Amino acid sequence: MNALGHPPSWKQPFLHALEESDKLKLAELVRASEHAIFLRQQELKDSSDHHEERSEMSVAEVALQTVKTHRLSCLS
């Protein structure tokens, strides 16, 4: 959660990607998730806080790679 009590901006597309069954929509959600995670990492790069969120983003990146490998491999 951020200071306003909302989940970080990268979490929503990531969670949607995990639930999506349509491969074309899934591919778009994976791209959106990766981009959102990248942007959030850039926001946090000079901060020594947010350890839990950084860890969550690392896990999310591995999960997205797994999705790409196992669920989207036929689109490559």
PDB file with one MODEL, atoms N, CA, C and O in Angstrom:
MODEL        1
ATOM      1  N   MET A   1       0.835  -1.180   0.000  1.00  0.00           N
ATOM      2  CA  MET A   1       0.000   0.000   0.000  1.00  0.00           C
ATOM      3  C   MET A   1       0.882   1.247   0.000  1.00  0.00           C
ATOM      4  O   MET A   1       1.948   1.277   0.615  1.00  0.00           O
ATOM      5  N   ASN A   2       0.415   2.257  -0.695  1.00  0.00           N
ATOM      6  CA  ASN A   2       1.158   3.511  -0.676  1.00  0.00           C
ATOM      7  C   ASN A   2       0.642   4.391   0.455  1.00  0.00           C
ATOM      8  O   ASN A   2      -0.183   3.953   1.257  1.00  0.00           O
ATOM      9  N   ALA A   3       1.115   5.607   0.523  1.00  0.00           N
ATOM     10  CA  ALA A   3       0.754   6.510   1.617  1.00  0.00           C
ATOM     11  C   ALA A   3      -0.752   6.779   1.679  1.00  0.00           C
ATOM     12  O   ALA A   3      -1.279   7.092   2.747  1.00  0.00           O
ATOM     13  N   LEU A   4      -1.440   6.661   0.556  1.00  0.00           N
ATOM     14  CA  LEU A   4      -2.883   6.912   0.526  1.00  0.00           C
ATOM     15  C   LEU A   4      -3.696   5.645   0.774  1.00  0.00           C
ATOM     16  O   LEU A   4      -4.925   5.679   0.721  1.00  0.00           O
ATOM     17  N   GLY A   5      -3.024   4.531   1.041  1.00  0.00           N
ATOM     18  CA  GLY A   5      -3.719   3.287   1.296  1.00  0.00           C
ATOM     19  C   GLY A   5      -4.099   2.510   0.048  1.00  0.00           C
ATOM     20  O   GLY A   5      -4.907   1.584   0.121  1.00  0.00           O
ATOM     21  N   HIS A   6      -3.530   2.872  -1.099  1.00  0.00           N
ATOM     22  CA  HIS A   6      -3.803   2.183  -2.358  1.00  0.00           C
ATOM     23  C   HIS A   6      -2.651   1.233  -2.670  1.00  0.00           C
ATOM     24  O   HIS A   6      -1.509   1.495  -2.292  1.00  0.00           O
ATOM     25  N   PRO A   7      -2.949   0.125  -3.362  1.00  0.00           N
ATOM     26  CA  PRO A   7      -1.842  -0.743  -3.760  1.00  0.00           C
ATOM     27  C   PRO A   7      -0.950  -0.022  -4.768  1.00  0.00           C
ATOM     28  O   PRO A   7      -1.419   0.864  -5.483  1.00  0.00           O
ATOM     29  N   PRO A   8       0.334  -0.391  -4.834  1.00  0.00           N
ATOM     30  CA  PRO A   8       1.235   0.228  -5.806  1.00  0.00           C
ATOM     31  C   PRO A   8       0.685   0.076  -7.225  1.00  0.00           C
ATOM     32  O   PRO A   8      -0.015  -0.892  -7.522  1.00  0.00           O
ATOM     33  N   SER A   9       1.000   1.026  -8.090  1.00  0.00           N
ATOM     34  CA  SER A   9       0.439   1.085  -9.441  1.00  0.00           C
ATOM     35  C   SER A   9       0.746  -0.149 -10.283  1.00  0.00           C
ATOM     36  O   SER A   9      -0.005  -0.438 -11.214  1.00  0.00           O
ATOM     37  N   TRP A  10       1.785  -0.868 -10.005  1.00  0.00           N
ATOM     38  CA  TRP A  10       2.161  -2.030 -10.794  1.00  0.00           C
ATOM     39  C   TRP A  10       1.359  -3.267 -10.416  1.00  0.00           C
ATOM     40  O   TRP A  10       1.278  -4.210 -11.204  1.00  0.00           O
ATOM     41  N   LYS A  11       0.769  -3.282  -9.232  1.00  0.00           N
ATOM     42  CA  LYS A  11       0.107  -4.499  -8.747  1.00  0.00           C
ATOM     43  C   LYS A  11      -1.167  -4.842  -9.510  1.00  0.00           C
ATOM     44  O   LYS A  11      -1.424  -6.013  -9.787  1.00  0.00           O
ATOM     45  N   GLN A  12      -1.962  -3.840  -9.849  1.00  0.00           N
ATOM     46  CA  GLN A  12      -3.235  -4.121 -10.509  1.00  0.00           C
ATOM     47  C   GLN A  12      -3.042  -4.820 -11.855  1.00  0.00           C
ATOM     48  O   GLN A  12      -3.653  -5.866 -12.073  1.00  0.00           O
ATOM     49  N   PRO A  13      -2.217  -4.289 -12.771  1.00  0.00           N
ATOM     50  CA  PRO A  13      -2.035  -5.022 -14.030  1.00  0.00           C
ATOM     51  C   PRO A  13      -1.392  -6.392 -13.823  1.00  0.00           C
ATOM     52  O   PRO A  13      -1.687  -7.336 -14.556  1.00  0.00           O
ATOM     53  N   PHE A  14      -0.520  -6.500 -12.830  1.00  0.00           N
ATOM     54  CA  PHE A  14       0.111  -7.785 -12.540  1.00  0.00           C
ATOM     55  C   PHE A  14      -0.926  -8.811 -12.100  1.00  0.00           C
ATOM     56  O   PHE A  14      -0.943  -9.934 -12.605  1.00  0.00           O
ATOM     57  N   LEU A  15      -1.784  -8.433 -11.169  1.00  0.00           N
ATOM     58  CA  LEU A  15      -2.812  -9.362 -10.685  1.00  0.00           C
ATOM     59  C   LEU A  15      -3.790  -9.727 -11.791  1.00  0.00           C
ATOM     60  O   LEU A  15      -4.228 -10.875 -11.875  1.00  0.00           O
ATOM     61  N   HIS A  16      -4.137  -8.767 -12.639  1.00  0.00           N
ATOM     62  CA  HIS A  16      -5.009  -9.070 -13.777  1.00  0.00           C
ATOM     63  C   HIS A  16      -4.331 -10.061 -14.730  1.00  0.00           C
ATOM     64  O   HIS A  16      -4.982 -10.958 -15.266  1.00  0.00           O
ATOM     65  N   ALA A  17      -3.042  -9.895 -14.931  1.00  0.00           N
ATOM     66  CA  ALA A  17      -2.310 -10.800 -15.819  1.00  0.00           C
ATOM     67  C   ALA A  17      -2.353 -12.235 -15.301  1.00  0.00           C
ATOM     68  O   ALA A  17      -2.476 -13.177 -16.084  1.00  0.00           O
ATOM     69  N   LEU A  18      -2.253 -12.398 -14.004  1.00  0.00           N
ATOM     70  CA  LEU A  18      -2.272 -13.742 -13.435  1.00  0.00           C
ATOM     71  C   LEU A  18      -3.611 -14.439 -13.636  1.00  0.00           C
ATOM     72  O   LEU A  18      -3.682 -15.668 -13.648  1.00  0.00           O
ATOM     73  N   GLU A  19      -4.675 -13.648 -13.795  1.00  0.00           N
ATOM     74  CA  GLU A  19      -6.020 -14.209 -13.930  1.00  0.00           C
ATOM     75  C   GLU A  19      -6.504 -14.303 -15.376  1.00  0.00           C
ATOM     76  O   GLU A  19      -7.503 -14.972 -15.642  1.00  0.00           O
ATOM     77  N   GLU A  20      -5.826 -13.655 -16.304  1.00  0.00           N
ATOM     78  CA  GLU A  20      -6.300 -13.580 -17.691  1.00  0.00           C
ATOM     79  C   GLU A  20      -6.100 -14.903 -18.421  1.00  0.00           C
ATOM     80  O   GLU A  20      -5.044 -15.527 -18.320  1.00  0.00           O
ATOM     81  N   SER A  21      -7.125 -15.324 -19.155  1.00  0.00           N
ATOM     82  CA  SER A  21      -7.021 -16.557 -19.935  1.00  0.00           C
ATOM     83  C   SER A  21      -6.844 -16.293 -21.428  1.00  0.00           C
ATOM     84  O   SER A  21      -6.281 -17.128 -22.136  1.00  0.00           O
ATOM     85  N   ASP A  22      -7.311 -15.153 -21.914  1.00  0.00           N
ATOM     86  CA  ASP A  22      -7.143 -14.799 -23.320  1.00  0.00           C
ATOM     87  C   ASP A  22      -5.682 -14.432 -23.571  1.00  0.00           C
ATOM     88  O   ASP A  22      -5.150 -13.513 -22.948  1.00  0.00           O
ATOM     89  N   LYS A  23      -5.037 -15.152 -24.485  1.00  0.00           N
ATOM     90  CA  LYS A  23      -3.592 -14.975 -24.667  1.00  0.00           C
ATOM     91  C   LYS A  23      -3.213 -13.598 -25.207  1.00  0.00           C
ATOM     92  O   LYS A  23      -2.168 -13.064 -24.835  1.00  0.00           O
ATOM     93  N   LEU A  24      -4.025 -13.021 -26.062  1.00  0.00           N
ATOM     94  CA  LEU A  24      -3.694 -11.683 -26.573  1.00  0.00           C
ATOM     95  C   LEU A  24      -3.821 -10.633 -25.467  1.00  0.00           C
ATOM     96  O   LEU A  24      -2.969  -9.753 -25.342  1.00  0.00           O
ATOM     97  N   LYS A  25      -4.876 -10.725 -24.674  1.00  0.00           N
ATOM     98  CA  LYS A  25      -5.023  -9.803 -23.540  1.00  0.00           C
ATOM     99  C   LYS A  25      -3.922 -10.043 -22.524  1.00  0.00           C
ATOM    100  O   LYS A  25      -3.383  -9.099 -21.947  1.00  0.00           O
ATOM    101  N   LEU A  26      -3.589 -11.306 -22.307  1.00  0.00           N
ATOM    102  CA  LEU A  26      -2.529 -11.654 -21.361  1.00  0.00           C
ATOM    103  C   LEU A  26      -1.201 -11.041 -21.787  1.00  0.00           C
ATOM    104  O   LEU A  26      -0.473 -10.492 -20.960  1.00  0.00           O
ATOM    105  N   ALA A  27      -0.890 -11.133 -23.063  1.00  0.00           N
ATOM    106  CA  ALA A  27       0.368 -10.562 -23.551  1.00  0.00           C
ATOM    107  C   ALA A  27       0.420  -9.060 -23.279  1.00  0.00           C
ATOM    108  O   ALA A  27       1.457  -8.538 -22.868  1.00  0.00           O
ATOM    109  N   GLU A  28      -0.682  -8.371 -23.503  1.00  0.00           N
ATOM    110  CA  GLU A  28      -0.738  -6.926 -23.236  1.00  0.00           C
ATOM    111  C   GLU A  28      -0.590  -6.635 -21.745  1.00  0.00           C
ATOM    112  O   GLU A  28       0.111  -5.700 -21.356  1.00  0.00           O
ATOM    113  N   LEU A  29      -1.248  -7.434 -20.918  1.00  0.00           N
ATOM    114  CA  LEU A  29      -1.147  -7.237 -19.468  1.00  0.00           C
ATOM    115  C   LEU A  29       0.265  -7.514 -18.964  1.00  0.00           C
ATOM    116  O   LEU A  29       0.744  -6.835 -18.055  1.00  0.00           O
ATOM    117  N   VAL A  30       0.920  -8.486 -19.537  1.00  0.00           N
ATOM    118  CA  VAL A  30       2.310  -8.774 -19.147  1.00  0.00           C
ATOM    119  C   VAL A  30       3.192  -7.579 -19.490  1.00  0.00           C
ATOM    120  O   VAL A  30       4.002  -7.143 -18.671  1.00  0.00           O
ATOM    121  N   ARG A  31       3.033  -7.049 -20.703  1.00  0.00           N
ATOM    122  CA  ARG A  31       3.823  -5.863 -21.101  1.00  0.00           C
ATOM    123  C   ARG A  31       3.524  -4.678 -20.173  1.00  0.00           C
ATOM    124  O   ARG A  31       4.438  -3.985 -19.726  1.00  0.00           O
ATOM    125  N   ALA A  32       2.249  -4.456 -19.893  1.00  0.00           N
ATOM    126  CA  ALA A  32       1.867  -3.340 -19.015  1.00  0.00           C
ATOM    127  C   ALA A  32       2.431  -3.533 -17.610  1.00  0.00           C
ATOM    128  O   ALA A  32       2.881  -2.578 -16.977  1.00  0.00           O
ATOM    129  N   SER A  33       2.404  -4.759 -17.135  1.00  0.00           N
ATOM    130  CA  SER A  33       2.942  -5.051 -15.798  1.00  0.00           C
ATOM    131  C   SER A  33       4.439  -4.810 -15.740  1.00  0.00           C
ATOM    132  O   SER A  33       4.943  -4.185 -14.807  1.00  0.00           O
ATOM    133  N   GLU A  34       5.145  -5.308 -16.745  1.00  0.00           N
ATOM    134  CA  GLU A  34       6.602  -5.115 -16.777  1.00  0.00           C
ATOM    135  C   GLU A  34       6.956  -3.634 -16.841  1.00  0.00           C
ATOM    136  O   GLU A  34       7.890  -3.179 -16.181  1.00  0.00           O
ATOM    137  N   HIS A  35       6.205  -2.895 -17.636  1.00  0.00           N
ATOM    138  CA  HIS A  35       6.465  -1.454 -17.746  1.00  0.00           C
ATOM    139  C   HIS A  35       6.175  -0.743 -16.420  1.00  0.00           C
ATOM    140  O   HIS A  35       6.954   0.106 -15.987  1.00  0.00           O
ATOM    141  N   ALA A  36       5.065  -1.088 -15.784  1.00  0.00           N
ATOM    142  CA  ALA A  36       4.699  -0.467 -14.506  1.00  0.00           C
ATOM    143  C   ALA A  36       5.735  -0.791 -13.429  1.00  0.00           C
ATOM    144  O   ALA A  36       6.088   0.072 -12.625  1.00  0.00           O
ATOM    145  N   ILE A  37       6.221  -2.033 -13.412  1.00  0.00           N
ATOM    146  CA  ILE A  37       7.253  -2.415 -12.444  1.00  0.00           C
ATOM    147  C   ILE A  37       8.531  -1.626 -12.712  1.00  0.00           C
ATOM    148  O   ILE A  37       9.157  -1.116 -11.782  1.00  0.00           O
ATOM    149  N   PHE A  38       8.912  -1.528 -13.973  1.00  0.00           N
ATOM    150  CA  PHE A  38      10.108  -0.750 -14.326  1.00  0.00           C
ATOM    151  C   PHE A  38       9.981   0.698 -13.847  1.00  0.00           C
ATOM    152  O   PHE A  38      10.905   1.240 -13.241  1.00  0.00           O
ATOM    153  N   LEU A  39       8.831   1.318 -14.124  1.00  0.00           N
ATOM    154  CA  LEU A  39       8.633   2.712 -13.715  1.00  0.00           C
ATOM    155  C   LEU A  39       8.710   2.858 -12.200  1.00  0.00           C
ATOM    156  O   LEU A  39       9.303   3.810 -11.691  1.00  0.00           O
ATOM    157  N   ARG A  40       8.107   1.911 -11.480  1.00  0.00           N
ATOM    158  CA  ARG A  40       8.142   1.981 -10.021  1.00  0.00           C
ATOM    159  C   ARG A  40       9.566   1.778  -9.497  1.00  0.00           C
ATOM    160  O   ARG A  40       9.973   2.434  -8.539  1.00  0.00           O
ATOM    161  N   GLN A  41      10.312   0.883 -10.116  1.00  0.00           N
ATOM    162  CA  GLN A  41      11.712   0.691  -9.716  1.00  0.00           C
ATOM    163  C   GLN A  41      12.512   1.969  -9.930  1.00  0.00           C
ATOM    164  O   GLN A  41      13.374   2.307  -9.118  1.00  0.00           O
ATOM    165  N   GLN A  42      12.233   2.676 -11.009  1.00  0.00           N
ATOM    166  CA  GLN A  42      12.903   3.954 -11.266  1.00  0.00           C
ATOM    167  C   GLN A  42      12.542   4.972 -10.186  1.00  0.00           C
ATOM    168  O   GLN A  42      13.398   5.732  -9.733  1.00  0.00           O
ATOM    169  N   GLU A  43      11.280   4.985  -9.777  1.00  0.00           N
ATOM    170  CA  GLU A  43      10.854   5.909  -8.715  1.00  0.00           C
ATOM    171  C   GLU A  43      11.578   5.624  -7.410  1.00  0.00           C
ATOM    172  O   GLU A  43      11.872   6.544  -6.647  1.00  0.00           O
ATOM    173  N   LEU A  44      11.864   4.360  -7.149  1.00  0.00           N
ATOM    174  CA  LEU A  44      12.442   3.952  -5.871  1.00  0.00           C
ATOM    175  C   LEU A  44      13.964   3.852  -5.890  1.00  0.00           C
ATOM    176  O   LEU A  44      14.571   3.558  -4.860  1.00  0.00           O
ATOM    177  N   LYS A  45      14.590   4.089  -7.036  1.00  0.00           N
ATOM    178  CA  LYS A  45      16.021   3.797  -7.157  1.00  0.00           C
ATOM    179  C   LYS A  45      16.901   4.569  -6.175  1.00  0.00           C
ATOM    180  O   LYS A  45      17.959   4.073  -5.789  1.00  0.00           O
ATOM    181  N   ASP A  46      16.495   5.752  -5.770  1.00  0.00           N
ATOM    182  CA  ASP A  46      17.305   6.534  -4.846  1.00  0.00           C
ATOM    183  C   ASP A  46      16.816   6.447  -3.404  1.00  0.00           C
ATOM    184  O   ASP A  46      17.303   7.164  -2.529  1.00  0.00           O
ATOM    185  N   SER A  47      15.857   5.568  -3.168  1.00  0.00           N
ATOM    186  CA  SER A  47      15.288   5.416  -1.830  1.00  0.00           C
ATOM    187  C   SER A  47      15.854   4.167  -1.159  1.00  0.00           C
ATOM    188  O   SER A  47      16.023   3.132  -1.804  1.00  0.00           O
ATOM    189  N   SER A  48      16.141   4.267   0.113  1.00  0.00           N
ATOM    190  CA  SER A  48      16.606   3.090   0.846  1.00  0.00           C
ATOM    191  C   SER A  48      15.442   2.391   1.553  1.00  0.00           C
ATOM    192  O   SER A  48      15.651   1.404   2.259  1.00  0.00           O
ATOM    193  N   ASP A  49      14.229   2.892   1.368  1.00  0.00           N
ATOM    194  CA  ASP A  49      13.030   2.296   1.970  1.00  0.00           C
ATOM    195  C   ASP A  49      12.354   1.362   0.971  1.00  0.00           C
ATOM    196  O   ASP A  49      12.919   1.043  -0.075  1.00  0.00           O
ATOM    197  N   HIS A  50      11.160   0.935   1.296  1.00  0.00           N
ATOM    198  CA  HIS A  50      10.308   0.127   0.411  1.00  0.00           C
ATOM    199  C   HIS A  50      10.886  -1.264   0.148  1.00  0.00           C
ATOM    200  O   HIS A  50      10.751  -1.793  -0.955  1.00  0.00           O
ATOM    201  N   HIS A  51      11.528  -1.858   1.154  1.00  0.00           N
ATOM    202  CA  HIS A  51      12.147  -3.173   0.983  1.00  0.00           C
ATOM    203  C   HIS A  51      11.112  -4.245   0.632  1.00  0.00           C
ATOM    204  O   HIS A  51      11.357  -5.096  -0.223  1.00  0.00           O
ATOM    205  N   GLU A  52       9.970  -4.197   1.290  1.00  0.00           N
ATOM    206  CA  GLU A  52       8.931  -5.195   1.037  1.00  0.00           C
ATOM    207  C   GLU A  52       8.412  -5.082  -0.401  1.00  0.00           C
ATOM    208  O   GLU A  52       8.248  -6.088  -1.091  1.00  0.00           O
ATOM    209  N   GLU A  53       8.157  -3.850  -0.841  1.00  0.00           N
ATOM    210  CA  GLU A  53       7.669  -3.671  -2.205  1.00  0.00           C
ATOM    211  C   GLU A  53       8.713  -4.106  -3.228  1.00  0.00           C
ATOM    212  O   GLU A  53       8.372  -4.709  -4.246  1.00  0.00           O
ATOM    213  N   ARG A  54       9.970  -3.806  -2.967  1.00  0.00           N
ATOM    214  CA  ARG A  54      11.033  -4.239  -3.889  1.00  0.00           C
ATOM    215  C   ARG A  54      11.057  -5.759  -4.003  1.00  0.00           C
ATOM    216  O   ARG A  54      11.211  -6.312  -5.092  1.00  0.00           O
ATOM    217  N   SER A  55      10.903  -6.414  -2.873  1.00  0.00           N
ATOM    218  CA  SER A  55      10.876  -7.869  -2.867  1.00  0.00           C
ATOM    219  C   SER A  55       9.657  -8.389  -3.640  1.00  0.00           C
ATOM    220  O   SER A  55       9.767  -9.348  -4.403  1.00  0.00           O
ATOM    221  N   GLU A  56       8.515  -7.764  -3.444  1.00  0.00           N
ATOM    222  CA  GLU A  56       7.302  -8.154  -4.169  1.00  0.00           C
ATOM    223  C   GLU A  56       7.483  -7.972  -5.676  1.00  0.00           C
ATOM    224  O   GLU A  56       7.036  -8.803  -6.466  1.00  0.00           O
ATOM    225  N   MET A  57       8.137  -6.889  -6.063  1.00  0.00           N
ATOM    226  CA  MET A  57       8.367  -6.663  -7.488  1.00  0.00           C
ATOM    227  C   MET A  57       9.297  -7.720  -8.074  1.00  0.00           C
ATOM    228  O   MET A  57       9.105  -8.148  -9.212  1.00  0.00           O
ATOM    229  N   SER A  58      10.288  -8.139  -7.323  1.00  0.00           N
ATOM    230  CA  SER A  58      11.188  -9.193  -7.794  1.00  0.00           C
ATOM    231  C   SER A  58      10.426 -10.498  -8.006  1.00  0.00           C
ATOM    232  O   SER A  58      10.630 -11.185  -9.007  1.00  0.00           O
ATOM    233  N   VAL A  59       9.559 -10.832  -7.075  1.00  0.00           N
ATOM    234  CA  VAL A  59       8.734 -12.038  -7.212  1.00  0.00           C
ATOM    235  C   VAL A  59       7.803 -11.893  -8.411  1.00  0.00           C
ATOM    236  O   VAL A  59       7.619 -12.845  -9.170  1.00  0.00           O
ATOM    237  N   ALA A  60       7.220 -10.720  -8.588  1.00  0.00           N
ATOM    238  CA  ALA A  60       6.319 -10.475  -9.717  1.00  0.00           C
ATOM    239  C   ALA A  60       7.057 -10.626 -11.041  1.00  0.00           C
ATOM    240  O   ALA A  60       6.513 -11.182 -11.995  1.00  0.00           O
ATOM    241  N   GLU A  61       8.289 -10.136 -11.106  1.00  0.00           N
ATOM    242  CA  GLU A  61       9.070 -10.265 -12.343  1.00  0.00           C
ATOM    243  C   GLU A  61       9.325 -11.732 -12.698  1.00  0.00           C
ATOM    244  O   GLU A  61       9.257 -12.114 -13.866  1.00  0.00           O
ATOM    245  N   VAL A  62       9.616 -12.541 -11.695  1.00  0.00           N
ATOM    246  CA  VAL A  62       9.817 -13.975 -11.936  1.00  0.00           C
ATOM    247  C   VAL A  62       8.508 -14.612 -12.396  1.00  0.00           C
ATOM    248  O   VAL A  62       8.499 -15.431 -13.315  1.00  0.00           O
ATOM    249  N   ALA A  63       7.412 -14.235 -11.755  1.00  0.00           N
ATOM    250  CA  ALA A  63       6.107 -14.774 -12.145  1.00  0.00           C
ATOM    251  C   ALA A  63       5.754 -14.384 -13.580  1.00  0.00           C
ATOM    252  O   ALA A  63       5.234 -15.209 -14.331  1.00  0.00           O
ATOM    253  N   LEU A  64       6.029 -13.149 -13.967  1.00  0.00           N
ATOM    254  CA  LEU A  64       5.754 -12.711 -15.331  1.00  0.00           C
ATOM    255  C   LEU A  64       6.620 -13.464 -16.341  1.00  0.00           C
ATOM    256  O   LEU A  64       6.154 -13.802 -17.430  1.00  0.00           O
ATOM    257  N   GLN A  65       7.855 -13.723 -15.991  1.00  0.00           N
ATOM    258  CA  GLN A  65       8.723 -14.500 -16.877  1.00  0.00           C
ATOM    259  C   GLN A  65       8.172 -15.916 -17.037  1.00  0.00           C
ATOM    260  O   GLN A  65       8.212 -16.478 -18.131  1.00  0.00           O
ATOM    261  N   THR A  66       7.666 -16.483 -15.965  1.00  0.00           N
ATOM    262  CA  THR A  66       7.066 -17.815 -16.022  1.00  0.00           C
ATOM    263  C   THR A  66       5.824 -17.807 -16.911  1.00  0.00           C
ATOM    264  O   THR A  66       5.626 -18.720 -17.713  1.00  0.00           O
ATOM    265  N   VAL A  67       4.998 -16.789 -16.770  1.00  0.00           N
ATOM    266  CA  VAL A  67       3.813 -16.653 -17.623  1.00  0.00           C
ATOM    267  C   VAL A  67       4.237 -16.578 -19.083  1.00  0.00           C
ATOM    268  O   VAL A  67       3.656 -17.253 -19.932  1.00  0.00           O
ATOM    269  N   LYS A  68       5.234 -15.772 -19.378  1.00  0.00           N
ATOM    270  CA  LYS A  68       5.699 -15.630 -20.757  1.00  0.00           C
ATOM    271  C   LYS A  68       6.230 -16.954 -21.303  1.00  0.00           C
ATOM    272  O   LYS A  68       5.997 -17.292 -22.464  1.00  0.00           O
ATOM    273  N   THR A  69       6.929 -17.685 -20.477  1.00  0.00           N
ATOM    274  CA  THR A  69       7.525 -18.942 -20.910  1.00  0.00           C
ATOM    275  C   THR A  69       6.486 -20.042 -21.090  1.00  0.00           C
ATOM    276  O   THR A  69       6.536 -20.789 -22.067  1.00  0.00           O
ATOM    277  N   HIS A  70       5.552 -20.146 -20.162  1.00  0.00           N
ATOM    278  CA  HIS A  70       4.640 -21.288 -20.173  1.00  0.00           C
ATOM    279  C   HIS A  70       3.274 -21.007 -20.790  1.00  0.00           C
ATOM    280  O   HIS A  70       2.637 -21.921 -21.313  1.00  0.00           O
ATOM    281  N   ARG A  71       2.818 -19.769 -20.737  1.00  0.00           N
ATOM    282  CA  ARG A  71       1.487 -19.472 -21.251  1.00  0.00           C
ATOM    283  C   ARG A  71       1.499 -18.691 -22.560  1.00  0.00           C
ATOM    284  O   ARG A  71       0.516 -18.701 -23.300  1.00  0.00           O
ATOM    285  N   LEU A  72       2.603 -18.017 -22.844  1.00  0.00           N
ATOM    286  CA  LEU A  72       2.660 -17.204 -24.056  1.00  0.00           C
ATOM    287  C   LEU A  72       3.705 -17.679 -25.058  1.00  0.00           C
ATOM    288  O   LEU A  72       3.961 -17.001 -26.053  1.00  0.00           O
ATOM    289  N   SER A  73       4.295 -18.808 -24.812  1.00  0.00           N
ATOM    290  CA  SER A  73       5.380 -19.263 -25.692  1.00  0.00           C
ATOM    291  C   SER A  73       4.921 -19.443 -27.136  1.00  0.00           C
ATOM    292  O   SER A  73       5.735 -19.324 -28.052  1.00  0.00           O
ATOM    293  N   CYS A  74       3.642 -19.725 -27.362  1.00  0.00           N
ATOM    294  CA  CYS A  74       3.173 -19.915 -28.730  1.00  0.00           C
ATOM    295  C   CYS A  74       3.010 -18.598 -29.477  1.00  0.00           C
ATOM    296  O   CYS A  74       2.844 -18.606 -30.697  1.00  0.00           O
ATOM    297  N   LEU A  75       3.055 -17.444 -28.761  1.00  0.00           N
ATOM    298  CA  LEU A  75       2.934 -16.144 -29.404  1.00  0.00           C
ATOM    299  C   LEU A  75       4.290 -15.576 -29.793  1.00  0.00           C
ATOM    300  O   LEU A  75       4.359 -14.559 -30.482  1.00  0.00           O
ATOM    301  N   SER A  76       5.344 -16.208 -29.370  1.00  0.00           N
ATOM    302  CA  SER A  76       6.687 -15.686 -29.650  1.00  0.00           C
ATOM    303  C   SER A  76       7.078 -15.888 -31.090  1.00  0.00           C
ATOM    304  O   SER A  76       8.177 -15.505 -31.491  1.00  0.00           O
TER     305      SER A  76
ENDMDL
END
